Amino acid sequence: MSEAWPYEPGREAILRAAAALATEDGLDGLSAGTLAAALGRSEIGRGVPSGSRQELQLATVTEAARIFEEEVVQPAQAAPPGLGQLAAVCEAFIAHLERHCVPGGCFMASAALEMDARPGPVRDLIASLQARFGDLIHGFAVTALARHELTPGEDPGRLAFELNGIMLATDTNFAAHDDDPAVLELARQIVRQRLGVS
């Protein structure tokens, strides 16, 4: 996996470009050649795997996960526990789309759809990352319930599922409506209404 590859200046930037390219052309269309061409280079360098498409895909997914962690997960974890974190994770996800961190929307959502029917390490890594994100939201909901910030009897699993669904629908609709900011505002309103926050 990517941890075994030596760091080389520009590696992170190259893999960020790979993640952007993959959201538009798919992970399956990603190769050392297509990446080098997109970057206007003759090659992508020794620090980025170029021999195996699967290695490049795994490195790209790992970099996309690092970006998502920085952009969405860490801001949510830094928010006040419980309801604050639930609101923060949704807002961080929406803001992540708003900033166009990758041009094709949420990398993980598009990669999961693309790789779903293709067993192997790439699909397994994506599924693992998605499960971790779902568990994170669920944990925030459990904390909010324990802090009496949600209606008694609220099912944390169902709430996590609903919020994750809202985020995925936001991603799909934002892309489908040519990045219309009204889609993001509607998503924010829906999240606030569902969580009962202002």
N, C-alpha and C positions, 0 to 999 in steps of 0.2 A: 504494500500500500504506500501512499504518498510519503509517510514518515521516513521511509528508507531512502528517499532520493535526496541528494545533497542540495543545499540551498545555493542558488546562483542569482546574482542581481538580475532583477527583471522577471524571475519565476512567478511571483505572485501576480504581477501585472499581466503576464502571458496567460496564466490560468483564469484570471478575471475576464480576460478577453475571450477565452474558451467558453466560460460560463455564459457570457453574453451571446456568443455565436450559437451555442447549443439551444438557447431559448428561442432562437429564430429558425435554425435549420435542423434542430434535433441532435441528441447525443449520437445517434447512429451515423449522422453525416459528418461527425467530427473526426478529423485525422490530423496528423502532423502537417500534411500538405495543405489542407484547407485552412488550418489555423495560421500557418506561415503566410499564406496568400492573403488572408484577411488582415494580417498585421503588416503586410507589405514587406515581408522579410524572405530571405532565401531559405532560412531554417529557424526553428524555434529555440534552439539552444540545448546544451547538455543537461541542464537542470530540470527540464521538462521531459517526461517520457515520450518517446517518438516511435519506438519499435512496435508497440502493441496498442491497438485501438482501445482495448479494454483498460490498459494501464492509463491511457490518456483520459478515458471516461471517468475512471475512479479518481484520478487526480482532480479533474474538473468538478466532480460532485463534491469532493472534499473541500475544495476552495469555495464552491457555492455555499456549502454548509457553514464555513468559517464566516463568510459575508453575512449570512442569515443570522448566525449567532451574534455577531457584532451589531447588526442593524435592528434585529427584532427581539431576540432572547434576552440579551443583556439589559436593554432599557426596561423590559418587563420585569426582570428580576430585581432591578433597582427601585421599582415602585413600592409603595406601601403594601404590606402583605394582604392577601385576600382579594377583596373587590378592586382595590387599586391596581393590583397586578393583572386581574382579568381585563380591566379597561385598558391598561397600558399595553398588554400584548396585542390587543386588537388595533389600537392606535398605532403602535410601532409597525405592525404589518401593513396597515393602510399607508402610513408615511413611507414605508419601504417601496411600495408601488408608486407612490406620488413622486418620489425622487428618481424613479427610473434607474434603480441600481443595476438592473440588467434590462435590456430593451424589450424582451418578450414577456415581461411580467414575472410571476413567481417561478423561479427555476425549478424548485422541488415539485410543484404542481404539474408543470409541463413534463418534467422528466419522469415522474411517476406514471403518468398516462402513457408516455411513449414506451417505457420499459416494462410495463405491467405484464405483458404476455411473453417476456423474454427472460426465462430463468437464468440466474447466474449472479456473480458477485456485485455487479452494478445495481441490478434490481434489489438485491438484498440490502445493500448499503442505503439506497434511497428509502426503502421500506423501514429500515431501522431508524433513520433520521426523522421520518414522518411520525413513527410511533413515539419517539422521544418528545417531539413537539406536542403531540396529543396528550402524552403523560404530563407534560409541563402545564398545559392548560387545565387538565383535570386536577392536578395538585393545587393550582391557584383556587379552583372552585371548591375543593375540599376545605382549604384554609378559610375561604370566605364564609362557608357554611358554619364552620367551627367558631368563627368570630361573630356569628349571628348577623352577617351582612346580607344574607340572602333569605328569601322566604323559607320558613321552616318546612321541611319536607322536600325542598328542591333537590333534584337528583344531580350530583356533580358530574356524573358521566354523561348524562343527557345534555346538560348545559355546555360542557366542553365540546360535545359533538355539534351542537347548534352554533357555537361561536366559531369553531373551525370551519363549519359549512358556510357561515357568513363570509369569512375571510376568503375561502376558495371561490365563492360566487362573486365576490368583489373583484378578485383577480380576473376571472373569466369575463365579466361584464365590462370592466375597465378596458380590456384589450378589444372586446367586441364593439365598443362605442368610441374607438379611436382616442383612448385616453381622456375621455370627457371627465373633468373634475367633479361634475354633478354626481357621477357614480360613487365617488369616494365620499362625498358629503352625505349621500343617502345611506351608505354603509355606516358612517359614523352615527347618524341618527338612529339607525336600527340597533346598533350596539348599545347606545345610551339608553334607548327605550327598553331593550331586553334586560340590561343590568340595573335599570332604575337609577342611573347617575345623570348628572347634568353636565 
